[in-house]
Amino acid sequence: MSFDVNYRSKLWSQGEAKEFTEQVLSQIDLLFLGDQEARALWGRDDAEFLRELSEGQGPQEVVLKLGKEGSLALVEGRMLEHPAFLTVEVDPIGAGDAFDAGYLAGHLWGLTPEERLRTANAMGALSVATLGDYEGLPDRGELRGFLEGRRALGR
């Protein structure tokens, strides 16, 4: 099971969000969180922090979304890093959800952890390149083309 912290200060306090997340860590396999929410809730967003979240009965995978800087993941005890894809940001709404979708799709497709992280970054990049939170998301062929450096002429 996966869980994205997706902290929203208008919905609950920092303390409530942190406490809830820490309570569910033992029940999830994959944790997604953004660098801004990690700093807001725990005051940290470094590699050692990811290890601490995973310790004991914590999730097997912890993925930190770094926005324009890419992403960081702790998978099977290995720290992985992938840079962001260069793109012109039109609308950032939905980028985190698109990232998560790409990472989860990579799991379903049997991709390696490195490939999952790359796919997630690609989905986030494609999401911010258009207006709307899902309008820019590609189908699997378009995603493959983007990852291979091929540009589509349009939809």
Salt bridges, closest charged atoms under 4 A:
ASP4 OD2 - LYS65 NZ 2.67
ASP35 OD2 - ARG39 NH1 3.72
ASP45 OD2 - ARG39 NH1 2.59
ASP46 OD2 - ARG44 NH2 3.02
GLU52 OE1 - ARG44 NH1 2.66
GLU61 OE2 - HIS107 NE2 2.98
GLU61 OE1 - ARG116 NH2 3.32
ASP100 OD1 - LYS65 NZ 3.12
GLU114 OE2 - ARG78 NH1 2.75
GLU142 OE1 - ARG155 NH1 2.85
GLU148 OE1 - ARG150 NH2 2.57
